[in-house]
Amino acid sequence: MSDENRLVASVRSEFGKGAARRARRDGQVPAVVYGHGTDPQHLNLPAREFAAILRAHGTNVVINLEIDGKEQLALTKSVVVHPIRRHIEHADLLIVQKGEKVAVEVPIVVTGTAAPGALVTEEVTTIKLEVEALHIPESVEISVEGAEVGTQFLAGAVALPKGATLADDAELLLVNIVAAQAAEPAAGEETEAAEAEA
């Protein structure tokens, strides 16, 4: 596990909104870590370092937590961000072990250019995968290069990263290639065309 994903967490002894506010004021993010039949553990994480990890790796990241001198791998399950101030208000972390598979939502990245006259519509922006906790892909790529109108890309037909299995419905429509709407001629152009014919 690389040191860049290592965080020293402190165990929280105070709870409630006031305690959470104080923690955030002190540069900490209140978090809960749970899973594997253990009691949920309430922690404070260093806000700046935690935000830097999320910026670098996205929200599907496994963090090496150091809690009271013991190491614990945890996957970020949910991160609550303040809608205006944009600081992290709270995080839920799931205990994972090396070699363990986890279900995650991975962003879909569409590449290439569809055939002329075709419009690419993304029906969904993420795909659910089951992957090894320490090898979560950052994205799944779908190439629409030269795709004709009527082409559909379903979850079951997408090339998945090595070691990943689909946790979504195989028939789920991810990307649809439809006909681009022809632009209506402007009223002035129609009049000019009629006058030219006359």
Salt bridges, closest charged atoms under 4 A:
ASP3 OD1 - ARG6 NE 3.11
GLU4 OE1 - HIS57 NE2 3.75
GLU14 OE2 - ARG22 NH2 3.16
GLU71 OE2 - ARG6 NH1 2.40
GLU89 OE2 - HIS87 NE2 3.79
ASP92 OD1 - HIS90 ND1 3.57
GLU100 OE1 - HIS36 NE2 2.94
GLU132 OE1 - HIS135 ND1 2.55
ASP168 OD1 - LYS128 NZ 3.81
